[in-house]
Amino acid sequence: MTDPIEDLQMRIAHQELAIESLNETVMRQDQMLSNLQAELAILRERLLALQPSPLGEDDGPEPPPPHY
């Protein structure tokens, strides 16, 4: 049978490893989120800068196709 103090020490050691692993995961996800936010800002700027296509500008509504 193990000593209760040794058991607690082993549990604490495992918890410390789990906390370190979770912390690394959170840090990686935070970096990914920051990168995605930066990419989204760039895409938003590009989208707002787009000019409407000159091909879509007609004087009126498009006539129906000939098979109507």
N, C-alpha and C positions, 0 to 999 in steps of 0.2 A: 504494500500500500504506500502511496506517495504522501509526502509531508504536505499538509494544507498550504504552507507558505510556498513550497516549491510549485504547487499547483497554481497558486495565484500569480507567481512570477512567470510561469509559462503562459498563462492566459494574458497577462499584461504584454508579454513579448509578442504574442500573436495579434493582439489588438493594435499594438504600435505598427506592426507590419501592414495590417489592413488599413490603418489610417494613412500611412505613407502612400500606399497604393491608390487609395481613393483621392488623396490630395493630388497626386500626379495626374490622375484621370481628369479631375476638375480643372487643373491648370492647362492640360491639353485642350479640353473643350472650350475653355475661356479664350485660348489663342485662336482656335478655329472660329469661334463666334466673332471675334474681333476681325479676323480676315474676311469672313463672309459679310460683315457689316461694311467693311471698306469696299469690297467688290460691289455690293448692292448700291452704295453711294455712287460709284463710278458708272454703273449701268443706269442709274436714275438720271445722272447728268447727261449721258449719251442719249437716252430716250427723250429727254426734254429738248435736246439740241436738234433732234431730227426735224427736217422740213417735210411738209406734205409732198407727196409725189405729184409731179405735174401731169402725169397720165390720168390721175383720178379727177382732175378738175375739168368738168364739162360745163357747157352753158345751161344745161337743164337736166331733167331726169333721163336716164338711159332708156332708149326705145326697147320695146320687147324684141326678142329674137324672131327670125322670120317664120318659125314653125307655129306661131300663135295666130 
